[in-house]
Amino acid sequence: MVSPRGFLIAPLIFIPLIVTLFSHSPFPFNPTLSASFWSERVEIWSLQRLYEWRPCDWWRQGHPVALPVKSNGYLRVDCYGGLNQMRRDFCDGVGIARLLNATLVLPKFEVAAYWNESSGFEDVFDVDYFIKQMNGFIDVVKELPPELASKEPVRVDCSKRKGAFDYIETALPSLLEHHYISITPAMSQRRDRYPLYGKAALCQACYNALRLTSALEKKGTELLNAIPKPFLALHLRFEPDMVAYSQCEYSGLSPTSMQAIEAARIDRKPWTGEQARIWRNRGKCPLTPRETATILQSLALPPNTNIYLAAGDGLMEVEGLTSTYSNVFTKATLLSNEDFENMHGNSKAALDYFVSINSDAYIATYFGNMDKMVAAMRAMKGSWKTLFLSRRAFAALSSQGLEGKSLMEALWKVHRDDFVMGVGSALPDCFCEFKL
């Protein structure tokens, strides 16, 4: 039974579960740990799931609506931020271009402000493969016709445009008048309002047509082969700018971390008093590496688990994780110094993405663009060992005074139910919930 639900499933009240165990755990068992610890719970991946996410049949097996004979003009998507944010914006832009019956020009990646570099779309993704895969869904060109090639596109403000009619009313007149426009899609798109042909173009672009360049895939494969197997890819977010942006305060951090956070705060002062408690209990505060290690222990992941740390530069307090889980690997430790130092920020992010979608298991401590993209691509591949850690549950349970064994047991129940019921995947409209 398939239902086309693509965003967050409402939190579920705990229900009794019949647990079926597989004969072998995907990670090595450590007999030196407390016998009572292992006898009271089983590893999270051993649970029998009730639901999973799969690509919807209407998209994968359906036939796209034939493209109109004549295009209304050319559209370029201007993308800003980190790699996965730009990828998200570009995917939305493809859907919008199809709504407007526009021919898609290769996107412009504005990375200078984010990475202080100049890498473009073609430095990360295989352009020819993208064009081939989009055939029948939307027309894509590498170059503009001579009469437009020397011109900059007319910029159309789409900051408040989210649904199909918004773009048709606002962007289409400019496209028809100028024949070449550029847009940046609004952050919260209403894809549910798109006609199926618009959704199909978006889904095809995002999950079937965007493949890394052969050079990046080769480097990613080398990185993947260097990691001991089996392994867990852990996306851990605890950089100074992330913590500063969250407006959360933490106790017990090193002076170096505190100074880095203060330097990044600028005018985003942390919440205090009751507001700070409410904010944290709403799940707004990033998990520290030590808190992450506590949750991983509650999931019965042994301390000798191989972990690939998918994280950006500047990750703080990492010893809070490595003091419990010592088999931790990163790009910096596995790549040669020359490779790592000469690599663009987008390339580093692409390698983390490649390793994460191909890992034996994936756990995210946040809920950002990379996590949503990785979860979707793992669903495409049928890799179901994917889990988002609950910041809200950790904060709420800790604020109740739970600690030690009681806290671990409570965290286990929350994440057990989420994993079994498929909660938290936050997959877009391209995926459907499937009852097992």
Buried (B, 14 or more C-beta within 10 A) or exposed (E): EEEBBBEEBEBEEEEEBEEEEEEEBBBEEEEEBEEEEBEEBBBBBBBEBBBBBBBBEBBBEEEBBEBEEEBBBBBBBBBBBBBBBBBBBBBBBBBBBBBBBBBBBBBBBBBEEBBEEEBBBBBBBBBEBBBEBBEBBBBBEEEBEEEBEEEEBBEBEBEEBBBBEBBBEBBBEBBEEBBBBBBBBBEEBEBEBBEBBBBBBBBBBBBBBBBBBEEBBEBBEEBBEEBEEBBBBBBBBBBBBBBBBBBBBBEEBEEEBBEBBEEBBEEEEBBEEEEBEEBBBEBBBBBBBBBBBBBBBBBBBBBBBBBBBBBBEEBBBBEBBBEBBEBBBBBEEBBEEEBBEEBBBBBBBBBBBBBBBBBBBBBBBBBBBBBBBBBBBBBBEEBBBBBBBBBBBBBBBBEEEBEEEEBBBBBBBBBBBBBBBBBBBBBBBBBBBBEE
